[in-house]
Amino acid sequence: MMERAFKAQRQFLAVASTSQKPSDDVLTRLLQPISEVIAEVQQFREKNRSSQLFNHLSTVSESVPALGWVAITPKPGPFVKEMQDAGMFYSNRVLKDYKEKDKTHVDWVKAYTSIWTDLQKYIKDHHTTGLAWSKTGPVASGSAAPTRAPAGGAPPPPPPGPPPPPMDLGGSSGGGDSGPDTRNALFAAINQGSNITKEGAQGLVINDTELKQVVYAYKCNKSTLQVKGKINSITIDNCKKMGLVFDDVVGIVEIINCKDVKIQVMGKVPTISINKTDGCHVYLSKDSLSCEIVSAKSSEMNILVPGNDGDFTECPVPEQFKTVWDGKKLVTTATEIAG
């Protein structure tokens, strides 16, 4: 799957190097092969939650959205770094589990991490402020969309591609000023038709959903979103004062780099991940009380549990921990601060 993802991106870059930037609709079609593999990788992880290699699968699943850098301006490199860091949450678990047992897994983590490090260098060298489209070729058409590549082995290095022409930061066809429009095209592709980049938008609703779909909300401020039906996963990234209400998610709901967000589960969700977030309220439903909540580098997290009378009981997630050596291993427990 990862090999197909990188081959699809290589073909997309080949189109960009010989074509001028197309309309958002055409760009969405061009991005579709990449977004389909991203969704496939994430679905594979969710279908194998009982696997002994779940942390390996999660490392890949959490970082693979980095391939969406082709639609990010003006800082695609830092975007890749953010996705790499999200995967590192799980790759660190792999290192912890195997560093004294099997060096093969440690070498795998190093090799996989180097993919995203090398990709960041490639972006810095050729696409610093956004994907550089050709200034002289024909406008890219939907017929230029890369075809689905056959399955293969391990992922190759990031695509070097032909060096792009110098970027015209003032032009309309380069990778300069069209950040929001380009991001919308990426999100439309990833979400199979649901793109969300809003400021102060209340009452956003996604009704037409399918199990294979994922929702990715990026830099939504002072907005609320309701997702109806059952979908694969939801990611809320770099949002402030964001409200999310959803019915059912079969995979994971991720909150990354956010501030003051509120999440309400109406149906079921197996896992909620909170990472690098300050201020997060999660309202669980009675059907989602078995949900696993994983947090890292976050503060002011509260889980609200429904009672028989319909009221919610607020339970703070521990932020301070005590670690002691018991003679054989380190033991970490949550601590309570007297008020």
CORURNOR-V415172 format. One record per pair of residues at least 6 apart in sequence whose C-alpha atoms are under 8 Angstrom apart, sorted by sequence separation. I is the first residue (numbers start at 1). J is the second residue. D is the distance in whole Angstrom. If there is no record, write none. Layout:
BEGIN
i/j/d
I/J/D
I/J/D
END
This chain:
BEGIN
i/j/d
21/27/8
48/54/7
70/76/7
99/105/8
126/132/8
168/174/6
169/175/7
170/176/7
172/178/8
187/193/8
188/194/5
306/312/4
307/313/7
324/330/6
325/331/6
69/76/5
72/79/8
98/105/6
99/106/6
167/174/6
169/176/5
170/177/8
187/194/7
188/195/5
305/312/5
306/313/6
323/330/6
324/331/5
69/77/7
98/106/7
167/175/7
168/176/7
169/177/7
187/195/5
304/312/6
305/313/5
323/331/5
324/332/7
45/54/7
186/195/8
187/196/7
304/313/5
305/314/6
323/332/4
69/79/7
95/105/7
185/195/8
304/314/4
305/315/8
322/332/6
323/333/7
69/80/6
94/105/7
95/106/6
184/195/6
303/314/6
304/315/6
321/332/7
322/333/5
45/57/6
94/106/7
184/196/7
194/206/7
302/314/6
303/315/5
321/333/6
322/334/6
45/58/6
66/79/7
67/80/8
184/197/7
302/315/6
303/316/6
321/334/4
322/335/6
66/80/5
95/109/7
183/197/8
302/316/4
303/317/7
320/334/6
321/335/5
66/81/8
94/109/8
234/249/8
301/316/6
302/317/6
319/334/8
320/335/6
45/61/7
233/249/6
253/269/8
289/305/8
300/316/8
301/317/5
318/334/6
320/336/8
66/83/5
180/197/7
214/231/6
217/234/8
225/242/8
227/244/8
229/246/8
230/247/6
231/248/7
232/249/6
233/250/7
236/253/8
244/261/8
248/265/8
252/269/7
255/272/8
263/280/8
265/282/8
268/285/7
300/317/8
318/335/7
12/30/7
65/83/7
66/84/7
91/109/6
213/231/5
214/232/5
215/233/6
216/234/6
217/235/6
218/236/6
219/237/6
220/238/7
221/239/6
222/240/6
223/241/7
224/242/6
225/243/6
226/244/6
227/245/6
228/246/6
229/247/6
230/248/5
231/249/5
232/250/5
233/251/5
234/252/7
235/253/6
236/254/6
237/255/6
238/256/6
239/257/7
240/258/6
241/259/6
242/260/7
243/261/6
244/262/6
245/263/6
246/264/7
247/265/6
248/266/7
250/268/8
251/269/7
252/270/7
253/271/6
254/272/6
255/273/6
256/274/6
257/275/7
258/276/7
259/277/6
260/278/6
261/279/6
262/280/6
263/281/6
264/282/6
265/283/6
266/284/7
267/285/6
270/288/7
318/336/8
12/31/8
41/60/8
42/61/5
64/83/7
204/223/8
206/225/8
209/228/7
210/229/7
211/230/6
212/231/6
213/232/5
214/233/5
215/234/5
216/235/5
217/236/5
218/237/5
219/238/5
220/239/5
221/240/5
222/241/5
223/242/5
224/243/4
225/244/5
226/245/5
227/246/5
228/247/5
229/248/6
230/249/6
231/250/6
232/251/5
233/252/5
234/253/5
235/254/5
236/255/5
237/256/5
238/257/5
239/258/5
240/259/5
241/260/5
242/261/5
243/262/5
244/263/5
245/264/5
246/265/6
247/266/5
248/267/5
249/268/6
250/269/6
251/270/7
252/271/5
253/272/5
254/273/5
255/274/5
256/275/5
257/276/5
258/277/5
259/278/5
260/279/4
261/280/5
262/281/5
263/282/5
264/283/5
265/284/5
266/285/6
268/287/6
269/288/6
272/291/7
274/293/8
279/298/8
280/299/8
282/301/8
284/303/7
286/305/8
300/319/8
41/61/6
42/62/8
63/83/5
195/215/8
196/216/7
197/217/6
200/220/8
202/222/8
203/223/8
204/224/6
205/225/6
206/226/6
207/227/7
208/228/8
209/229/6
210/230/6
211/231/4
212/232/6
213/233/7
214/234/6
215/235/6
216/236/6
217/237/6
218/238/6
219/239/4
220/240/7
221/241/6
222/242/5
223/243/6
224/244/6
225/245/6
226/246/6
227/247/7
228/248/8
230/250/7
232/252/8
233/253/6
234/254/6
235/255/6
236/256/6
237/257/6
238/258/5
239/259/6
240/260/6
241/261/5
242/262/6
243/263/6
244/264/6
245/265/6
246/266/6
247/267/5
248/268/5
249/269/5
250/270/7
251/271/7
252/272/6
253/273/6
254/274/6
255/275/6
256/276/6
257/277/5
258/278/6
259/279/5
260/280/6
261/281/6
262/282/6
263/283/6
264/284/6
265/285/6
267/287/6
268/288/5
270/290/7
271/291/5
272/292/6
273/293/6
274/294/6
275/295/6
276/296/6
277/297/7
278/298/6
279/299/6
280/300/6
281/301/6
282/302/6
283/303/6
284/304/6
285/305/7
286/306/6
299/319/6
62/83/7
63/84/5
192/213/6
194/215/7
195/216/8
196/217/5
197/218/6
198/219/7
199/220/6
200/221/6
201/222/7
202/223/5
203/224/6
204/225/5
205/226/5
206/227/5
207/228/5
208/229/8
209/230/7
210/231/6
211/232/5
216/237/7
218/239/6
219/240/7
221/242/6
222/243/8
224/245/8
235/256/8
237/258/6
238/259/8
240/261/6
241/262/8
245/266/7
246/267/8
247/268/7
248/269/6
249/270/8
252/273/7
254/275/8
256/277/6
257/278/8
258/279/8
259/280/7
260/281/8
262/283/8
264/285/8
267/288/7
270/291/5
271/292/5
272/293/5
273/294/5
274/295/5
275/296/5
276/297/5
277/298/5
278/299/5
279/300/5
280/301/5
281/302/5
282/303/5
283/304/5
284/305/6
285/306/6
298/319/8
62/84/8
63/85/8
191/213/6
192/214/8
195/217/8
196/218/7
197/219/6
198/220/5
199/221/5
200/222/5
201/223/5
202/224/5
203/225/6
204/226/6
205/227/6
206/228/6
207/229/7
209/231/7
217/239/8
220/242/7
236/258/8
239/261/8
255/277/7
269/291/6
270/292/6
271/293/6
272/294/6
273/295/6
274/296/6
275/297/6
276/298/5
277/299/6
278/300/6
279/301/6
280/302/6
281/303/6
282/304/6
283/305/6
284/306/7
38/61/8
41/64/8
63/86/6
190/213/8
191/214/5
197/220/6
198/221/7
199/222/6
200/223/5
201/224/7
202/225/7
203/226/7
205/228/8
265/288/7
268/291/8
271/294/8
275/298/6
278/301/7
281/304/7
283/306/8
62/86/6
63/87/5
190/214/7
191/215/5
196/220/7
199/223/6
274/298/7
8/33/6
9/34/6
62/87/5
190/215/7
191/216/7
198/223/7
8/34/6
38/64/6
61/87/7
190/216/8
38/65/6
59/86/8
60/87/6
5/33/8
59/87/4
187/215/8
5/34/6
58/87/7
59/88/6
84/113/7
187/216/7
59/89/7
134/164/7
135/165/8
187/217/8
59/90/5
133/164/7
134/165/7
5/37/6
58/90/6
59/91/5
84/116/7
132/164/6
133/165/8
4/37/7
5/38/7
34/67/7
35/68/8
132/165/7
34/68/8
56/90/7
132/166/8
2/37/8
55/90/5
56/91/7
81/116/8
132/167/6
1/37/7
55/91/7
80/116/7
81/117/8
122/158/8
126/163/7
55/93/7
56/94/7
122/160/7
126/164/7
135/173/7
1/40/8
2/41/8
55/94/6
80/119/8
81/120/7
118/157/8
119/158/5
134/173/8
135/174/7
211/250/8
1/41/7
80/120/7
118/158/7
119/159/8
133/173/7
134/174/7
133/174/5
78/120/8
115/157/6
116/158/8
132/174/5
133/175/7
77/120/5
115/158/6
131/174/7
132/175/5
130/174/8
131/175/5
130/175/4
77/123/6
129/175/7
130/176/6
76/123/7
77/124/7
129/176/6
127/175/8
76/127/8
77/128/7
76/128/7
75/128/7
76/129/7
74/128/8
75/129/5
76/130/6
74/129/4
75/130/7
73/129/6
74/130/5
73/130/5
9/67/7
72/130/6
73/131/8
71/130/7
72/131/8
70/130/7
71/131/7
70/131/6
74/175/8
73/175/7
74/176/7
73/176/7
74/177/7
73/177/7
73/178/7
74/179/7
73/179/5
72/179/6
71/179/8
73/182/8
72/182/7
73/183/8
71/182/5
72/183/6
21/133/6
30/142/6
33/145/8
71/183/5
20/133/5
21/134/7
29/142/6
32/145/8
33/146/7
19/133/6
20/134/5
26/140/8
30/144/7
31/145/8
33/147/7
71/185/7
16/131/8
17/132/7
18/133/7
19/134/5
20/135/6
26/141/6
27/142/8
30/145/5
33/148/6
71/186/6
16/132/7
17/133/6
18/134/5
19/135/7
20/136/7
26/142/5
29/145/7
30/146/7
16/133/5
17/134/5
19/136/7
20/137/6
22/139/6
16/134/6
18/136/8
19/137/5
20/138/6
21/139/6
22/140/5
68/186/7
18/137/5
19/138/5
20/139/4
21/140/6
22/141/7
18/138/8
19/139/5
20/140/6
19/140/5
16/140/8
15/140/7
15/144/7
12/145/7
12/146/6
11/146/6
8/146/6
8/147/7
8/148/7
8/149/7
7/149/7
4/148/7
4/149/5
17/162/7
4/150/7
17/163/8
4/151/6
14/161/7
17/164/6
3/151/7
4/152/7
13/161/7
14/162/7
17/165/8
3/152/6
6/155/7
10/159/6
1/151/6
3/153/7
6/156/7
9/159/8
1/152/7
3/154/6
10/161/7
22/173/8
35/186/8
39/190/7
2/154/7
3/155/4
6/158/7
21/173/5
38/190/8
2/155/5
3/156/6
6/159/7
20/173/6
21/174/7
20/174/8
31/185/8
35/189/6
36/190/7
31/186/7
35/190/5
24/181/7
28/185/5
32/189/5
24/182/7
27/185/6
28/186/6
31/189/6
32/190/7
25/185/7
28/188/7
29/189/7
24/185/6
28/189/5
43/212/8
39/212/7
39/213/7
39/214/7
43/232/7
86/275/8
46/250/8
46/251/5
43/251/8
END
